[in-house]
Amino acid sequence: MEFLRLMLLVAVSVSNISADSHGNGNNEAEVVYQWNIVEYEWPNDTYKEEQITSGNYIPQNSAVHGIKLYKGRVYVTVPRLKPGVPSSLNVIIDAPESFNRSEHLLRPFPSWEMQELGNCEAIQRVQSMEIDPQTGYMWIVDTGYIPNMKDVEVQPVDSCPAKMIIYDIDNNVEVRRYIFPKSTVGYGLFYLNDIVLSYSEGKARYAFISETLGYKLVVYDYKKNTSYYYAHANMVADEKYENITINNLTLTGIITGINGIAISPDFKYLYYSSVAGTGLHQIETAVLTSAEGSSSEFAANVRTVGQKVSPGDGMAYGTTNKLYYSALGPNAVYAWDIETDLKSSFGNLNQIQLKTQDVVDSDLTMEWVDTLAIDNGYLWFTTSRLNKFFSEDGIVHHEPNFFIWRIYTGDQNYMKKGKDPVQSANNTVVSIMTVFTSLLLAFLLM
């Protein structure tokens, strides 16, 4: 009997250790990278000084926004919202020993040549990209360049057109280049923002892109190499949210509409929301891929599932049926527990309502949670501090301004098949030990 009691204690202990290997459910986000001022990997010091002298590099004007991960590497965007940004798409690398301190640099991706401003063959301004984990293809959305986002209503005649570049990371080669026609992106006021991919016949075929200043949802069909868009009243900026206060600093005149988008792992439902707004909207992807731009078909099928706790920026959908989103006012990341809310809609996603919204993490330094990405059990996100970046004073050199965070959630990228291997192994151990514990308890109580 004493031996059995000892075994029971061991079983309970092992079960607790397994369940707690990634925390007790109250994990806190950790800072993986941070910068006071974003620094790049330059070919040499002479070139860097030339870029500063010419105004091509203004150190305080680079802000990290987009983030995606592939094979352990972290790719980020700096979308040239102000003049003096030398590279809009980058991969994070460790600083060389000559820096004599722990620091990380941005290496232009795929090269310095591909970042040449004014060269329409090169990348001009990238807000977001997506990486297909099955192929290693990076889908790069280049929205074109305007010298200053304060002049968004002015589109220079000689500016480079918006385009999509699909780049094979593993083989370092461009796969596809597509120029968006004006009939899709419009004239003057447009900004291609976030992107998600949808599979068809086991391959990434459709890209859904939020067009945040023209208030559209753009669809690109890889197979047909064509694009079209949908427009709806719920994609516009809501006047009630044109001013957002973060840490007692108010950013005014926000006209950004549809921005964050997320897609379910079965690729059946797309969700989107505006920065200046709290409504979360749902549309079946079958409508998007078959109606080919019919606004009436879109209007007949789109539905608002509810109101988020706060205006936000980016979103991401995980394989555990949770939709994560930025919450700007609270300096936080929230999660919509879709699995829980499905119970009150009898398992029907076409009737589900946004009710269960939980804080993933919150911190005063999470100023303007921007882009979210999921990789190998972790939710990653950037904080771009746009409230400070666009303020009258701007950012300052003596304090951290830009962060990249991660927090363990047990989720996987929506394009990856299967569960998190670490979490699955832990769950297996927990299940075995739970059964063993139950049997022991039953025996002891006999």
C-alpha beads as a LAMMPS data file, in Angstrom:
LAMMPS data file: protein, C-alpha beads

446 atoms
445 bonds

1 atom types
1 bond types

-500.0 500.0 xlo xhi
-500.0 500.0 ylo yhi
-500.0 500.0 zlo zhi

Masses

1 110.0

Atoms # bond

1 1 1 0.000 0.000 0.000
2 1 1 2.842 2.425 0.827
3 1 1 4.419 1.648 -2.529
4 1 1 1.175 2.508 -4.316
5 1 1 0.916 5.812 -2.475
6 1 1 4.471 6.632 -3.548
7 1 1 3.633 5.781 -7.155
8 1 1 0.590 8.046 -6.937
9 1 1 2.734 10.972 -5.817
10 1 1 5.185 10.335 -8.658
11 1 1 2.353 10.164 -11.202
12 1 1 0.852 13.444 -10.042
13 1 1 4.283 15.117 -10.067
14 1 1 5.105 13.943 -13.592
15 1 1 1.685 15.032 -14.794
16 1 1 2.189 18.520 -13.356
17 1 1 5.664 18.824 -14.833
18 1 1 4.418 17.833 -18.299
19 1 1 1.501 20.233 -18.192
20 1 1 3.747 23.021 -16.980
21 1 1 6.631 22.625 -19.445
22 1 1 5.479 25.758 -21.265
23 1 1 4.045 27.512 -18.255
24 1 1 0.772 27.187 -16.389
25 1 1 -1.422 28.907 -18.923
26 1 1 -0.387 32.318 -17.651
27 1 1 2.649 32.679 -19.889
28 1 1 4.059 36.139 -20.329
29 1 1 5.369 37.460 -23.613
30 1 1 9.123 37.764 -23.870
31 1 1 11.066 40.362 -25.841
32 1 1 13.176 38.599 -28.467
33 1 1 14.519 41.703 -30.242
34 1 1 14.427 45.410 -29.510
35 1 1 15.903 48.552 -31.007
36 1 1 16.221 52.156 -29.950
37 1 1 17.043 52.971 -33.568
38 1 1 16.836 50.369 -36.312
39 1 1 20.258 49.576 -37.714
40 1 1 21.123 47.753 -40.938
41 1 1 23.950 45.554 -42.141
42 1 1 25.786 47.925 -44.466
43 1 1 28.268 46.848 -47.170
44 1 1 30.803 49.135 -45.480
45 1 1 30.986 52.274 -43.321
46 1 1 31.699 54.506 -46.323
47 1 1 28.478 53.474 -48.037
48 1 1 26.529 54.059 -44.838
49 1 1 27.899 57.583 -44.450
50 1 1 27.093 58.332 -48.084
51 1 1 23.495 57.235 -47.503
52 1 1 23.210 59.455 -44.421
53 1 1 24.702 62.435 -46.250
54 1 1 22.361 61.990 -49.207
55 1 1 19.303 61.618 -46.966
56 1 1 18.669 58.068 -48.143
57 1 1 19.207 56.952 -44.557
58 1 1 17.583 58.932 -41.748
59 1 1 18.081 56.631 -38.721
60 1 1 14.989 57.661 -36.732
61 1 1 12.653 57.098 -39.710
62 1 1 12.811 53.288 -39.797
63 1 1 10.041 51.455 -37.913
64 1 1 9.642 47.666 -37.851
65 1 1 6.126 46.537 -38.836
66 1 1 5.576 43.191 -40.572
67 1 1 6.945 39.861 -39.355
68 1 1 7.024 36.308 -40.685
69 1 1 9.194 33.294 -39.805
70 1 1 10.683 30.506 -41.867
71 1 1 13.139 27.790 -40.826
72 1 1 14.180 29.684 -37.712
73 1 1 14.802 32.984 -39.476
74 1 1 12.807 36.116 -38.760
75 1 1 11.820 38.368 -41.680
76 1 1 10.568 41.903 -41.043
77 1 1 9.351 44.871 -43.035
78 1 1 10.144 48.567 -42.678
79 1 1 7.501 50.081 -44.967
80 1 1 9.034 53.479 -45.809
81 1 1 6.364 55.562 -44.088
82 1 1 8.831 58.441 -43.960
83 1 1 11.797 59.392 -46.156
84 1 1 15.214 57.918 -45.393
85 1 1 14.420 54.194 -45.107
86 1 1 17.172 52.308 -46.979
87 1 1 15.583 48.834 -47.026
88 1 1 11.910 47.856 -46.825
89 1 1 12.241 44.047 -46.548
90 1 1 14.824 42.423 -44.300
91 1 1 15.949 39.386 -42.352
92 1 1 17.245 39.771 -38.787
93 1 1 20.857 38.758 -38.162
94 1 1 23.233 38.908 -35.208
95 1 1 25.536 41.903 -35.155
96 1 1 29.228 41.152 -35.791
97 1 1 31.673 41.119 -32.883
98 1 1 32.957 44.538 -33.950
99 1 1 29.788 46.033 -32.449
100 1 1 31.079 45.008 -29.010
101 1 1 27.571 44.628 -27.663
102 1 1 24.515 42.466 -27.996
103 1 1 22.644 43.845 -30.979
104 1 1 20.767 42.691 -34.035
105 1 1 20.853 44.118 -37.518
106 1 1 18.503 44.098 -40.482
107 1 1 20.003 42.529 -43.587
108 1 1 18.188 43.652 -46.764
109 1 1 16.338 40.750 -48.333
110 1 1 16.994 39.402 -50.823
111 1 1 19.761 41.975 -51.480
112 1 1 20.697 45.647 -51.306
113 1 1 20.150 45.905 -55.063
114 1 1 16.536 44.827 -54.641
115 1 1 15.903 47.748 -52.251
116 1 1 16.856 50.565 -54.632
117 1 1 14.352 53.371 -54.289
118 1 1 13.059 54.673 -57.623
119 1 1 14.008 51.488 -59.465
120 1 1 10.663 49.896 -60.322
121 1 1 12.314 46.509 -60.789
122 1 1 13.267 46.629 -57.108
123 1 1 11.175 46.664 -53.931
124 1 1 9.762 50.081 -53.105
125 1 1 7.582 49.747 -50.002
126 1 1 6.497 46.540 -48.290
127 1 1 4.072 46.607 -45.390
128 1 1 3.507 42.834 -45.245
129 1 1 4.465 39.544 -46.802
130 1 1 3.518 35.909 -46.277
131 1 1 5.636 32.764 -46.450
132 1 1 4.208 29.446 -47.604
133 1 1 5.846 26.869 -45.280
134 1 1 5.196 24.070 -47.763
135 1 1 7.291 25.621 -50.548
136 1 1 9.403 28.342 -48.929
137 1 1 7.846 30.896 -51.286
138 1 1 7.611 34.416 -49.880
139 1 1 4.689 36.401 -51.289
140 1 1 5.869 40.005 -51.165
141 1 1 3.301 42.787 -51.505
142 1 1 4.998 45.941 -52.808
143 1 1 2.502 48.787 -52.591
144 1 1 4.719 51.331 -54.326
145 1 1 6.289 54.459 -52.875
146 1 1 5.012 57.851 -51.736
147 1 1 7.703 60.080 -50.136
148 1 1 5.707 60.770 -46.977
149 1 1 2.544 59.132 -45.677
150 1 1 1.269 62.597 -44.762
151 1 1 0.838 63.006 -48.532
152 1 1 -1.178 59.833 -49.033
153 1 1 -3.684 61.596 -51.247
154 1 1 -0.954 62.482 -53.738
155 1 1 0.233 59.683 -55.992
156 1 1 3.249 60.838 -58.074
157 1 1 2.815 60.279 -61.804
158 1 1 6.219 58.623 -62.127
159 1 1 5.891 56.359 -59.084
160 1 1 6.418 52.613 -59.391
161 1 1 3.228 50.554 -59.680
162 1 1 2.034 48.185 -56.988
163 1 1 3.211 44.620 -57.536
164 1 1 3.463 41.130 -56.102
165 1 1 6.823 39.368 -56.074
166 1 1 6.877 35.675 -55.221
167 1 1 10.365 34.683 -54.119
168 1 1 11.776 31.208 -53.476
169 1 1 13.745 31.628 -50.241
170 1 1 15.419 28.204 -50.353
171 1 1 16.757 28.603 -53.895
172 1 1 17.208 32.389 -53.798
173 1 1 15.285 33.005 -57.007
174 1 1 12.233 34.990 -58.088
175 1 1 9.342 32.756 -59.108
176 1 1 6.643 35.191 -60.211
177 1 1 6.128 38.920 -60.625
178 1 1 2.695 40.452 -61.036
179 1 1 1.876 44.130 -61.609
180 1 1 -1.458 45.105 -60.090
181 1 1 -3.526 46.993 -62.692
182 1 1 -5.090 50.323 -61.805
183 1 1 -8.458 48.666 -62.202
184 1 1 -7.620 46.695 -59.046
185 1 1 -5.709 49.109 -56.820
186 1 1 -7.186 52.351 -58.148
187 1 1 -5.556 55.744 -58.502
188 1 1 -4.044 57.977 -55.841
189 1 1 -5.337 56.789 -52.516
190 1 1 -4.368 53.143 -51.960
191 1 1 -2.165 51.090 -49.658
192 1 1 -1.783 47.331 -49.946
193 1 1 -1.402 46.131 -46.382
194 1 1 -1.806 42.641 -44.852
195 1 1 -1.864 39.345 -46.744
196 1 1 -2.987 35.753 -46.150
197 1 1 -2.848 32.789 -48.518
198 1 1 -5.462 30.189 -49.378
199 1 1 -4.761 26.691 -50.693
200 1 1 -6.500 25.002 -53.578
201 1 1 -5.693 21.399 -54.510
202 1 1 -2.905 21.343 -51.927
203 1 1 -1.124 24.453 -53.193
204 1 1 -1.218 28.155 -52.344
205 1 1 -3.342 29.705 -55.075
206 1 1 -5.133 32.780 -53.724
207 1 1 -3.728 35.784 -51.898
208 1 1 -6.182 37.962 -49.985
209 1 1 -4.834 41.460 -49.342
210 1 1 -6.293 44.312 -47.318
211 1 1 -6.228 47.638 -49.161
212 1 1 -6.389 49.955 -46.218
213 1 1 -6.656 53.439 -47.737
214 1 1 -8.850 52.576 -50.718
215 1 1 -11.066 50.430 -48.449
216 1 1 -10.950 47.241 -50.505
217 1 1 -10.197 43.565 -50.229
218 1 1 -7.922 42.542 -53.105
219 1 1 -7.784 38.981 -54.421
220 1 1 -4.862 37.651 -56.457
221 1 1 -5.285 34.326 -58.286
222 1 1 -1.880 32.683 -58.850
223 1 1 -3.226 30.075 -61.273
224 1 1 -4.921 32.604 -63.532
225 1 1 -2.388 35.360 -62.759
226 1 1 -5.191 37.880 -62.361
227 1 1 -6.536 40.124 -59.613
228 1 1 -9.786 41.860 -58.640
229 1 1 -11.265 43.480 -55.555
230 1 1 -14.305 43.772 -53.312
231 1 1 -15.520 46.923 -51.589
232 1 1 -18.002 47.236 -48.727
233 1 1 -19.113 49.851 -46.214
234 1 1 -17.637 47.857 -43.323
235 1 1 -14.140 48.262 -44.790
236 1 1 -13.996 52.020 -44.255
237 1 1 -12.571 53.964 -41.309
238 1 1 -15.146 54.580 -38.579
239 1 1 -15.224 58.258 -37.590
240 1 1 -15.675 57.278 -33.939
241 1 1 -12.186 55.742 -33.939
242 1 1 -10.202 58.264 -35.963
243 1 1 -8.408 59.289 -32.751
244 1 1 -6.656 56.563 -30.729
245 1 1 -4.993 57.196 -27.369
246 1 1 -2.094 55.004 -26.301
247 1 1 -0.216 55.725 -23.075
248 1 1 -1.768 59.205 -22.853
249 1 1 -0.589 60.079 -26.367
250 1 1 -3.372 60.547 -28.929
251 1 1 -2.855 59.891 -32.617
252 1 1 -5.449 61.867 -34.556
253 1 1 -6.926 61.708 -38.045
254 1 1 -6.624 57.948 -38.493
255 1 1 -8.239 57.163 -41.852
256 1 1 -7.036 53.571 -42.125
257 1 1 -9.805 51.109 -42.884
258 1 1 -9.601 47.356 -43.543
259 1 1 -6.224 46.208 -42.268
260 1 1 -5.802 43.050 -40.215
261 1 1 -6.960 39.864 -41.938
262 1 1 -6.871 36.218 -40.919
263 1 1 -7.952 32.975 -42.523
264 1 1 -9.074 29.706 -40.927
265 1 1 -6.732 26.695 -41.268
266 1 1 -9.276 24.948 -43.498
267 1 1 -9.213 28.050 -45.751
268 1 1 -13.013 28.346 -45.663
269 1 1 -13.433 31.633 -43.793
270 1 1 -11.711 34.987 -43.999
271 1 1 -11.912 37.566 -41.200
272 1 1 -10.978 41.239 -41.336
273 1 1 -11.214 44.450 -39.365
274 1 1 -10.316 48.130 -39.693
275 1 1 -7.720 50.020 -37.662
276 1 1 -10.252 52.809 -37.166
277 1 1 -13.008 50.494 -35.986
278 1 1 -13.838 47.533 -33.772
279 1 1 -16.102 45.416 -36.000
280 1 1 -14.848 41.948 -36.911
281 1 1 -16.241 40.697 -40.221
282 1 1 -16.476 37.241 -41.764
283 1 1 -16.798 36.090 -45.369
284 1 1 -16.596 32.614 -46.900
285 1 1 -13.591 32.300 -49.199
286 1 1 -15.740 30.392 -51.686
287 1 1 -17.553 33.675 -52.308
288 1 1 -14.285 35.554 -52.779
289 1 1 -12.921 33.076 -55.299
290 1 1 -16.096 32.580 -57.321
291 1 1 -17.793 35.993 -57.398
292 1 1 -14.683 37.614 -58.955
293 1 1 -15.281 41.101 -57.653
294 1 1 -19.082 41.224 -57.530
295 1 1 -19.884 43.725 -54.782
296 1 1 -23.481 42.542 -54.612
297 1 1 -22.420 38.923 -54.015
298 1 1 -19.993 40.080 -51.350
299 1 1 -22.613 42.230 -49.600
300 1 1 -25.074 39.349 -49.596
301 1 1 -22.645 37.035 -47.806
302 1 1 -20.449 39.135 -45.507
303 1 1 -21.455 39.307 -41.846
304 1 1 -20.208 41.110 -38.744
305 1 1 -19.523 38.565 -36.012
306 1 1 -19.150 41.154 -33.258
307 1 1 -17.116 43.988 -31.795
308 1 1 -13.540 43.626 -30.586
309 1 1 -12.579 45.119 -27.236
310 1 1 -10.533 47.820 -28.973
311 1 1 -9.427 49.075 -32.368
312 1 1 -6.445 47.074 -33.534
313 1 1 -3.992 46.375 -36.315
314 1 1 -2.856 42.854 -37.263
315 1 1 -4.559 39.468 -36.776
316 1 1 -3.607 35.798 -36.962
317 1 1 -5.636 32.573 -36.861
318 1 1 -4.134 29.531 -35.121
319 1 1 -4.721 25.810 -35.472
320 1 1 -6.276 25.621 -31.978
321 1 1 -9.238 27.584 -33.355
322 1 1 -8.267 30.894 -31.823
323 1 1 -8.084 34.211 -33.629
324 1 1 -5.469 36.554 -32.169
325 1 1 -5.659 40.289 -32.687
326 1 1 -3.958 43.542 -31.804
327 1 1 -5.678 45.773 -29.228
328 1 1 -4.241 49.271 -29.485
329 1 1 -5.774 51.153 -26.577
330 1 1 -5.073 48.459 -23.940
331 1 1 -1.517 47.825 -25.260
332 1 1 -2.357 44.169 -25.599
333 1 1 -2.929 41.086 -27.695
334 1 1 -6.333 39.414 -27.373
335 1 1 -7.627 36.043 -28.518
336 1 1 -11.112 35.177 -29.674
337 1 1 -11.857 31.649 -28.448
338 1 1 -13.810 30.412 -31.447
339 1 1 -14.127 26.892 -30.077
340 1 1 -15.989 28.154 -27.014
341 1 1 -18.317 30.436 -28.964
342 1 1 -19.126 27.662 -31.431
343 1 1 -21.026 25.882 -28.652
344 1 1 -23.605 28.665 -28.435
345 1 1 -24.030 28.674 -32.227
346 1 1 -24.604 24.898 -32.403
347 1 1 -21.275 24.417 -34.176
348 1 1 -22.288 26.621 -37.098
349 1 1 -19.534 29.062 -38.097
350 1 1 -22.019 30.927 -40.274
351 1 1 -23.882 31.928 -37.124
352 1 1 -21.046 32.316 -34.630
353 1 1 -20.861 35.514 -32.578
354 1 1 -17.737 37.136 -31.137
355 1 1 -18.156 36.790 -27.363
356 1 1 -15.220 35.091 -25.663
357 1 1 -12.293 37.510 -25.843
358 1 1 -9.341 36.829 -23.568
359 1 1 -6.156 38.801 -22.958
360 1 1 -3.123 36.890 -24.214
361 1 1 -0.784 39.470 -22.695
362 1 1 -0.636 43.182 -22.015
363 1 1 2.154 45.584 -21.151
364 1 1 2.658 49.355 -21.204
365 1 1 5.589 48.889 -23.572
366 1 1 3.378 47.091 -26.121
367 1 1 2.701 50.375 -27.896
368 1 1 0.883 49.761 -31.175
369 1 1 0.869 45.992 -31.529
370 1 1 1.292 45.802 -35.288
371 1 1 1.714 42.434 -37.015
372 1 1 1.140 38.919 -35.660
373 1 1 2.584 35.603 -36.854
374 1 1 2.450 32.036 -35.546
375 1 1 5.360 29.601 -35.721
376 1 1 6.099 26.314 -33.915
377 1 1 3.837 26.871 -30.944
378 1 1 4.634 30.559 -30.468
379 1 1 2.686 33.687 -31.260
380 1 1 5.094 36.379 -32.463
381 1 1 4.219 40.053 -32.825
382 1 1 5.811 43.422 -33.452
383 1 1 5.147 46.707 -31.692
384 1 1 5.868 49.630 -34.016
385 1 1 5.019 52.516 -31.647
386 1 1 3.267 54.405 -34.418
387 1 1 1.561 56.653 -31.871
388 1 1 5.013 58.008 -31.000
389 1 1 6.480 57.621 -34.499
390 1 1 3.869 59.944 -36.034
391 1 1 3.739 62.360 -33.091
392 1 1 5.144 65.867 -33.290
393 1 1 8.275 64.878 -31.376
394 1 1 8.777 61.503 -33.067
395 1 1 10.889 58.748 -31.531
396 1 1 14.051 59.446 -29.528
397 1 1 17.375 57.612 -29.530
398 1 1 17.795 57.107 -25.787
399 1 1 14.937 54.626 -25.234
400 1 1 13.719 51.370 -26.806
401 1 1 11.182 52.049 -29.553
402 1 1 10.630 48.877 -31.544
403 1 1 10.094 45.395 -30.141
404 1 1 9.559 41.875 -31.374
405 1 1 7.812 39.642 -28.846
406 1 1 6.798 36.022 -28.615
407 1 1 4.567 34.036 -26.282
408 1 1 3.906 30.310 -26.171
409 1 1 0.329 29.429 -27.166
410 1 1 0.701 25.890 -28.527
411 1 1 -0.589 27.087 -31.888
412 1 1 0.716 26.459 -35.375
413 1 1 0.800 28.502 -38.558
414 1 1 -2.551 28.199 -40.345
415 1 1 -0.812 26.679 -43.391
416 1 1 0.953 23.943 -41.439
417 1 1 -0.669 20.578 -41.042
418 1 1 -0.774 18.781 -37.682
419 1 1 -0.370 19.877 -34.085
420 1 1 2.559 21.363 -32.236
421 1 1 4.857 18.331 -31.688
422 1 1 6.056 19.486 -28.277
423 1 1 2.571 20.198 -27.015
424 1 1 1.257 16.947 -28.501
425 1 1 3.947 14.975 -26.711
426 1 1 3.150 16.742 -23.456
427 1 1 -0.571 16.099 -23.893
428 1 1 0.136 12.417 -24.482
429 1 1 2.159 12.196 -21.282
430 1 1 -0.535 14.077 -19.387
431 1 1 -3.249 11.769 -20.730
432 1 1 -1.321 8.623 -19.821
433 1 1 -0.511 9.887 -16.349
434 1 1 -4.083 11.036 -15.814
435 1 1 -5.391 7.552 -16.589
436 1 1 -2.719 5.997 -14.385
437 1 1 -3.561 8.378 -11.535
438 1 1 -7.272 7.621 -11.820
439 1 1 -6.641 3.877 -11.634
440 1 1 -4.408 4.263 -8.603
441 1 1 -6.972 6.461 -6.828
442 1 1 -9.689 3.940 -7.522
443 1 1 -7.536 1.128 -6.158
444 1 1 -6.603 3.060 -3.010
445 1 1 -10.201 3.937 -2.276
446 1 1 -11.371 0.345 -2.520

Bonds

1 1 1 2
2 1 2 3
3 1 3 4
4 1 4 5
5 1 5 6
6 1 6 7
7 1 7 8
8 1 8 9
9 1 9 10
10 1 10 11
11 1 11 12
12 1 12 13
13 1 13 14
14 1 14 15
15 1 15 16
16 1 16 17
17 1 17 18
18 1 18 19
19 1 19 20
20 1 20 21
21 1 21 22
22 1 22 23
23 1 23 24
24 1 24 25
25 1 25 26
26 1 26 27
27 1 27 28
28 1 28 29
29 1 29 30
30 1 30 31
31 1 31 32
32 1 32 33
33 1 33 34
34 1 34 35
35 1 35 36
36 1 36 37
37 1 37 38
38 1 38 39
39 1 39 40
40 1 40 41
41 1 41 42
42 1 42 43
43 1 43 44
44 1 44 45
45 1 45 46
46 1 46 47
47 1 47 48
48 1 48 49
49 1 49 50
50 1 50 51
51 1 51 52
52 1 52 53
53 1 53 54
54 1 54 55
55 1 55 56
56 1 56 57
57 1 57 58
58 1 58 59
59 1 59 60
60 1 60 61
61 1 61 62
62 1 62 63
63 1 63 64
64 1 64 65
65 1 65 66
66 1 66 67
67 1 67 68
68 1 68 69
69 1 69 70
70 1 70 71
71 1 71 72
72 1 72 73
73 1 73 74
74 1 74 75
75 1 75 76
76 1 76 77
77 1 77 78
78 1 78 79
79 1 79 80
80 1 80 81
81 1 81 82
82 1 82 83
83 1 83 84
84 1 84 85
85 1 85 86
86 1 86 87
87 1 87 88
88 1 88 89
89 1 89 90
90 1 90 91
91 1 91 92
92 1 92 93
93 1 93 94
94 1 94 95
95 1 95 96
96 1 96 97
97 1 97 98
98 1 98 99
99 1 99 100
100 1 100 101
101 1 101 102
102 1 102 103
103 1 103 104
104 1 104 105
105 1 105 106
106 1 106 107
107 1 107 108
108 1 108 109
109 1 109 110
110 1 110 111
111 1 111 112
112 1 112 113
113 1 113 114
114 1 114 115
115 1 115 116
116 1 116 117
117 1 117 118
118 1 118 119
119 1 119 120
120 1 120 121
121 1 121 122
122 1 122 123
123 1 123 124
124 1 124 125
125 1 125 126
126 1 126 127
127 1 127 128
128 1 128 129
129 1 129 130
130 1 130 131
131 1 131 132
132 1 132 133
133 1 133 134
134 1 134 135
135 1 135 136
136 1 136 137
137 1 137 138
138 1 138 139
139 1 139 140
140 1 140 141
141 1 141 142
142 1 142 143
143 1 143 144
144 1 144 145
145 1 145 146
146 1 146 147
147 1 147 148
148 1 148 149
149 1 149 150
150 1 150 151
151 1 151 152
152 1 152 153
153 1 153 154
154 1 154 155
155 1 155 156
156 1 156 157
157 1 157 158
158 1 158 159
159 1 159 160
160 1 160 161
161 1 161 162
162 1 162 163
163 1 163 164
164 1 164 165
165 1 165 166
166 1 166 167
167 1 167 168
168 1 168 169
169 1 169 170
170 1 170 171
171 1 171 172
172 1 172 173
173 1 173 174
174 1 174 175
175 1 175 176
176 1 176 177
177 1 177 178
178 1 178 179
179 1 179 180
180 1 180 181
181 1 181 182
182 1 182 183
183 1 183 184
184 1 184 185
185 1 185 186
186 1 186 187
187 1 187 188
188 1 188 189
189 1 189 190
190 1 190 191
191 1 191 192
192 1 192 193
193 1 193 194
194 1 194 195
195 1 195 196
196 1 196 197
197 1 197 198
198 1 198 199
199 1 199 200
200 1 200 201
201 1 201 202
202 1 202 203
203 1 203 204
204 1 204 205
205 1 205 206
206 1 206 207
207 1 207 208
208 1 208 209
209 1 209 210
210 1 210 211
211 1 211 212
212 1 212 213
213 1 213 214
214 1 214 215
215 1 215 216
216 1 216 217
217 1 217 218
218 1 218 219
219 1 219 220
220 1 220 221
221 1 221 222
222 1 222 223
223 1 223 224
224 1 224 225
225 1 225 226
226 1 226 227
227 1 227 228
228 1 228 229
229 1 229 230
230 1 230 231
231 1 231 232
232 1 232 233
233 1 233 234
234 1 234 235
235 1 235 236
236 1 236 237
237 1 237 238
238 1 238 239
239 1 239 240
240 1 240 241
241 1 241 242
242 1 242 243
243 1 243 244
244 1 244 245
245 1 245 246
246 1 246 247
247 1 247 248
248 1 248 249
249 1 249 250
250 1 250 251
251 1 251 252
252 1 252 253
253 1 253 254
254 1 254 255
255 1 255 256
256 1 256 257
257 1 257 258
258 1 258 259
259 1 259 260
260 1 260 261
261 1 261 262
262 1 262 263
263 1 263 264
264 1 264 265
265 1 265 266
266 1 266 267
267 1 267 268
268 1 268 269
269 1 269 270
270 1 270 271
271 1 271 272
272 1 272 273
273 1 273 274
274 1 274 275
275 1 275 276
276 1 276 277
277 1 277 278
278 1 278 279
279 1 279 280
280 1 280 281
281 1 281 282
282 1 282 283
283 1 283 284
284 1 284 285
285 1 285 286
286 1 286 287
287 1 287 288
288 1 288 289
289 1 289 290
290 1 290 291
291 1 291 292
292 1 292 293
293 1 293 294
294 1 294 295
295 1 295 296
296 1 296 297
297 1 297 298
298 1 298 299
299 1 299 300
300 1 300 301
301 1 301 302
302 1 302 303
303 1 303 304
304 1 304 305
305 1 305 306
306 1 306 307
307 1 307 308
308 1 308 309
309 1 309 310
310 1 310 311
311 1 311 312
312 1 312 313
313 1 313 314
314 1 314 315
315 1 315 316
316 1 316 317
317 1 317 318
318 1 318 319
319 1 319 320
320 1 320 321
321 1 321 322
322 1 322 323
323 1 323 324
324 1 324 325
325 1 325 326
326 1 326 327
327 1 327 328
328 1 328 329
329 1 329 330
330 1 330 331
331 1 331 332
332 1 332 333
333 1 333 334
334 1 334 335
335 1 335 336
336 1 336 337
337 1 337 338
338 1 338 339
339 1 339 340
340 1 340 341
341 1 341 342
342 1 342 343
343 1 343 344
344 1 344 345
345 1 345 346
346 1 346 347
347 1 347 348
348 1 348 349
349 1 349 350
350 1 350 351
351 1 351 352
352 1 352 353
353 1 353 354
354 1 354 355
355 1 355 356
356 1 356 357
357 1 357 358
358 1 358 359
359 1 359 360
360 1 360 361
361 1 361 362
362 1 362 363
363 1 363 364
364 1 364 365
365 1 365 366
366 1 366 367
367 1 367 368
368 1 368 369
369 1 369 370
370 1 370 371
371 1 371 372
372 1 372 373
373 1 373 374
374 1 374 375
375 1 375 376
376 1 376 377
377 1 377 378
378 1 378 379
379 1 379 380
380 1 380 381
381 1 381 382
382 1 382 383
383 1 383 384
384 1 384 385
385 1 385 386
386 1 386 387
387 1 387 388
388 1 388 389
389 1 389 390
390 1 390 391
391 1 391 392
392 1 392 393
393 1 393 394
394 1 394 395
395 1 395 396
396 1 396 397
397 1 397 398
398 1 398 399
399 1 399 400
400 1 400 401
401 1 401 402
402 1 402 403
403 1 403 404
404 1 404 405
405 1 405 406
406 1 406 407
407 1 407 408
408 1 408 409
409 1 409 410
410 1 410 411
411 1 411 412
412 1 412 413
413 1 413 414
414 1 414 415
415 1 415 416
416 1 416 417
417 1 417 418
418 1 418 419
419 1 419 420
420 1 420 421
421 1 421 422
422 1 422 423
423 1 423 424
424 1 424 425
425 1 425 426
426 1 426 427
427 1 427 428
428 1 428 429
429 1 429 430
430 1 430 431
431 1 431 432
432 1 432 433
433 1 433 434
434 1 434 435
435 1 435 436
436 1 436 437
437 1 437 438
438 1 438 439
439 1 439 440
440 1 440 441
441 1 441 442
442 1 442 443
443 1 443 444
444 1 444 445
445 1 445 446
